[in-house]
Amino acid sequence: MNEASIKQFKEQLRNRTMKMAVDVRNLMATRKIPAIDRPIVNQLIRSSASVAANYRAATCARSDVEFFSKICIVLEESDESKFWFEYLIRITVLRESVIRPLRIELDELVRIFSSIRKKMKEKVKRS
């Protein structure tokens, strides 16, 4: 990948993570959530927004080690968002059919960030 391709890829991921966070928030804003489950929904919103915020921070990293650290957080928050969706389905606050596109996007993001983390881990070890 050349420098222009890398820059374009990073920008696409910034846009995707932001869109995912906004879509999660907007979806949850349209739902009637029982009071007991509101903290869980708030945590889902926070973790999905953290994916976008920490990826943005990763793209501004000053070193490979800092980038690797932020990508680890991004991956953790992406997986946490997946957990909260699964939990909300199991307690019947959400239906799978309603959130399927968001879960698919999160699955893809987790795979992408897992791959990036793996490559960066090898790069950081070599340096």
N, C-alpha and C positions, 0 to 999 in steps of 0.2 A: 504494500500500500504506500502510495506517495503521500507527501505532506498535505496536498489538497484533498485527497480522499479521506485521510484521517480527520482533517478538520470538518469535512462534510458529515462523516460518520458521527463524530462527537456532537455536532449540531442536531442531527437527526435524533440522537439519543436524548439530548436535552429537551427537544420538543416532545418526544414520546413520553418521557417521564413526567413532564409538566402536564401534558394532556391527561395522562393516567390519573394524576393527583386531582386535577380539576374534575374529571369525570367521576371519580369516587365521591368527592365532596358533593357534586351536583346530584348524583344518584341518591345519596343518603339524605339530602335536603328535601327530596320529594317523598320520602317514606315517613309513615307514622311509626315512630319508635317508642315502645313502652319505656317508661322511666327507668326501670331496672336495667335495661339494655343500652341506654344512652352512653354510659362510660365506655362500653365496648365499641360502639359506633365512633365515638370520639377518638378512641385509640386507633381504629382503622384509618380514620381521616389523617391523624397525626403521622402514622407510619407511612402511608402512601405519599404524603407531602414530604416526608423526610427522604424518601427515595429521590425525588426531584431535587430537593435542596442539597443533599449530599452529592448527587451526581454533578450538579452545577459546581459545587466546591471542588470536586475531583478534577474537573476540567481546568480549574485555576491552580492546581497543585504546583508547588515550587520544586518538587523532586519526585522521582519514581517512588520513593518510600512513602511520601505523603499521598500520592495518587493511589498506591496500593492500599493504604490505610482507609482512605475514603471509599474506595470500591468495596472493601470488606463491609463497611457500614451500609452501603447501598444494597449489597446483596442480602445482608441481615434484615434490613427494613423491608425489602421486597418479599422475602420469605415470611416475615411477620405479617405483612398485609395479606398474603395468601392464607395464613393461619386464621386471621380474623374473619375473612370471608367464609372459610370452611366452618368456623365456629358459629357464625351467624346463620348459616344454612342449617346446621345441626339443631340449633335452638329455635328454628323456624321463624326467625325474624326476616330472612331473605329466602327467595327461591332461586335455585340454580339457574333457571331459564332467564331470570332478570339480570344476573351478573355474569353470565357466560362470557360475553365479550371482554369484560374486565379481567376475568380469571385467565382467559387465553392470553391477553396482553401481559399480565403478570408472569405467567409461565414463560413466555418468550423473553421477557426482561430478565428473569432469574437465570435462564440459560445463557443469555448474552453476558450478564455480569459474572456468572460462574466461569465462563471462558476467559473473560478479561482478567479476572482474579488469578486464574491458573497461570496465564501467560506472564502476568506481572510478578507473581511469586517467583517464577523461574528467573525472570530478569533481575529482580531485586537480589536473589541469592547469588547470581553471577557477579554482581557489582560490589 
